[in-house]
Amino acid sequence: MKQTRSQQDMRTALDAILAINSSDNKEIAEKFGRLCHTFPIMVRTCGLCQAVAFSADKATSTKPDGAAHKLLLEQVAGLMGCDPDVNALLRRLQQADVRRYMLDTRQVLRAWIYWKRFAVSVLKVEGANTQSEDRV
């Protein structure tokens, strides 16, 4: 049975979020959930190339932040149909013509809606602008 892109994007996001949630390291899952909320903001603010380059730089860290950024880059590469290697992803973005770059950006942002939704519903990570009761 054929599925729409939205259905495929939702399935991809849910499968990945469930795998991340079932991992032993809850700190990485929480940091990844926060990235799910901030990544589209970075893409809209400075572009897909700079957002990916920022995460690529952060992914070199041995801290849980680095692992969360590495997971994010793997997911972005998967959405773009690219090799999950960070260098291959960066090379694709650097060499893309304007049409391809805009298509990749739209594709990532369109699919990222599901990542944000599942970060809230599965990982229990609220958005950055949501205040928790203990912060008030």
C-alpha positions as CSV (number, residue, x, y, z in Angstrom):
1,M,0.0,0.0,0.0
2,K,1.3,3.4,-0.9
3,Q,1.8,6.0,1.8
4,T,1.9,9.8,1.7
5,R,5.1,11.6,2.5
6,S,3.5,12.7,5.8
7,Q,2.7,9.2,6.7
8,Q,6.3,8.1,5.9
9,D,7.7,11.0,7.9
10,M,5.6,10.2,10.8
11,R,6.6,6.6,10.8
12,T,10.3,7.5,10.5
13,A,10.1,9.9,13.4
14,L,8.1,7.6,15.6
15,D,10.4,4.7,15.1
16,A,13.5,6.7,15.8
17,I,12.0,8.5,18.8
18,L,10.9,5.1,20.3
19,A,14.4,3.7,19.8
20,I,16.0,6.7,21.4
21,N,13.5,6.5,24.3
22,S,14.2,2.8,24.9
23,S,17.9,3.4,25.1
24,D,19.6,3.2,28.5
25,N,20.8,6.8,28.5
26,K,17.9,9.0,29.4
27,E,20.1,12.1,29.5
28,I,20.8,11.8,25.7
29,A,17.1,11.2,25.0
30,E,16.2,14.4,26.9
31,K,18.9,16.4,25.1
32,F,17.8,15.0,21.8
33,G,14.2,16.0,22.6
34,R,15.3,19.5,23.3
35,L,17.1,19.6,20.0
36,C,13.9,18.5,18.3
37,H,12.4,21.7,19.4
38,T,15.3,24.0,18.7
39,F,16.6,22.6,15.4
40,P,13.8,24.0,13.1
41,I,14.3,27.4,14.7
42,M,18.0,27.3,13.8
43,V,17.1,26.2,10.3
44,R,14.7,29.1,9.8
45,T,17.1,31.6,11.4
46,C,20.4,30.8,9.8
47,G,19.6,28.1,7.1
48,L,20.0,24.4,6.9
49,C,23.7,24.5,6.1
50,Q,24.6,26.5,9.2
51,A,22.3,24.5,11.5
52,V,23.9,21.3,10.3
53,A,27.4,22.7,10.6
54,F,26.6,23.9,14.2
55,S,25.4,20.4,15.1
56,A,28.4,18.8,13.3
57,D,30.7,20.9,15.5
58,K,28.7,20.0,18.7
59,A,28.7,16.3,17.7
60,T,32.4,16.1,18.2
61,S,31.9,16.5,22.0
62,T,32.2,13.3,24.2
63,K,29.4,14.7,26.4
64,P,25.7,13.7,26.1
65,D,25.2,16.9,24.1
66,G,27.6,15.5,21.4
67,A,25.7,12.2,21.2
68,A,22.4,14.0,20.9
69,H,23.7,16.2,18.1
70,K,25.1,13.1,16.3
71,L,21.7,11.5,16.5
72,L,20.1,14.6,15.1
73,L,22.5,14.7,12.2
74,E,21.8,11.0,11.4
75,Q,18.1,11.7,11.3
76,V,18.5,14.8,9.1
77,A,20.7,12.8,6.7
78,G,18.0,10.1,6.6
79,L,15.3,12.6,5.8
80,M,17.4,14.0,3.0
81,G,18.2,10.5,1.6
82,C,21.9,11.1,2.3
83,D,24.7,8.9,3.7
84,P,24.5,9.3,7.5
85,D,28.2,10.3,7.6
86,V,28.4,13.9,8.8
87,N,31.0,14.8,6.1
88,A,28.8,13.4,3.4
89,L,25.8,15.5,4.7
90,L,27.9,18.6,4.9
91,R,29.3,18.0,1.4
92,R,25.8,17.5,-0.1
93,L,24.6,20.8,1.5
94,Q,27.7,22.7,0.3
95,Q,27.5,21.4,-3.3
96,A,23.7,21.7,-3.7
97,D,22.3,24.2,-6.2
98,V,19.7,26.6,-4.9
99,R,16.8,24.4,-6.0
100,R,18.1,21.3,-4.3
101,Y,19.0,23.3,-1.1
102,M,15.5,24.8,-0.9
103,L,13.9,21.4,-1.5
104,D,16.1,19.8,1.3
105,T,15.2,22.6,3.6
106,R,11.5,22.3,3.0
107,Q,11.7,18.5,3.3
108,V,13.5,18.6,6.6
109,L,11.2,21.3,8.1
110,R,8.1,19.5,6.9
111,A,9.1,16.2,8.5
112,W,10.5,17.9,11.6
113,I,6.9,18.6,12.8
114,Y,6.6,15.0,13.8
115,W,10.0,15.0,15.6
116,K,8.8,17.9,17.8
117,R,5.4,16.2,18.4
118,F,6.9,12.9,19.5
119,A,9.6,14.6,21.6
120,V,6.7,15.9,23.6
121,S,4.4,12.9,23.6
122,V,7.0,10.1,23.8
123,L,10.2,11.6,25.3
124,K,8.1,14.0,27.5
125,V,10.3,17.0,26.6
126,E,8.3,20.2,26.4
127,G,9.2,23.1,24.1
128,A,11.6,25.8,25.2
129,N,8.8,28.4,25.7
130,T,6.8,26.1,28.0
131,Q,7.2,26.8,31.6
132,S,7.1,23.9,34.1
133,E,5.5,24.3,37.5
134,D,8.8,24.2,39.4
135,R,10.2,27.1,37.4
136,V,7.3,29.5,38.3
